[in-house]
């Protein structure tokens, strides 16, 4: 199945400047598998979105078809064929 991962400007340099990355994964795949396929293709992204334990970094929000992944299973969230996965870093400041 094919999933499209949308990257914000801050992460595009680690994906050869791509704003959208199509990812091929097996049917019944979860978000973890999508991120594994993405980072296998663009290894520089892994350290930006996951920590040394493989968990999502606190400041990275991931949406699957508009639903924030932490509310639908985290890295085990189901990802249907044709899904849009969006990576969005949190913005903080003062």
KAWO-V228451 format. One record per pair of residues at least 6 apart in sequence whose ideal C-beta (glycine too) atoms are under 6 Angstrom apart, sorted by the first residue. I is the first residue (numbers start at 1). J is the second residue. D is the distance in whole Angstrom. If there is no record, write none. Layout:
BEGIN
((I/J/D) (I/J/D))
END
This chain:
BEGIN
((1/27/5) (1/81/4) (2/22/6) (2/24/6) (3/23/5) (3/34/5) (3/79/6) (3/83/5) (3/85/6) (4/20/6) (4/22/6) (4/84/5) (5/21/5) (5/23/6) (5/38/5) (5/85/5) (6/20/6) (6/86/4) (7/15/6) (7/19/6) (7/87/6) (8/88/6) (10/89/6) (11/48/6) (14/42/6) (14/44/4) (14/45/5) (15/21/6) (15/42/4) (23/34/6) (23/37/5) (23/38/5) (25/33/5) (25/34/6) (25/37/5) (29/79/5) (30/76/5) (31/69/6) (31/75/5) (31/77/5) (31/79/6) (32/75/4) (34/79/5) (34/85/6) (39/45/5) (39/46/4) (49/60/5) (51/57/6) (59/89/6) (59/90/4) (60/89/6) (61/88/5) (62/69/4) (62/87/6) (63/86/4) (64/77/6) (64/79/6) (64/83/6) (64/85/6) (65/83/5) (65/84/6) (69/77/5))
END
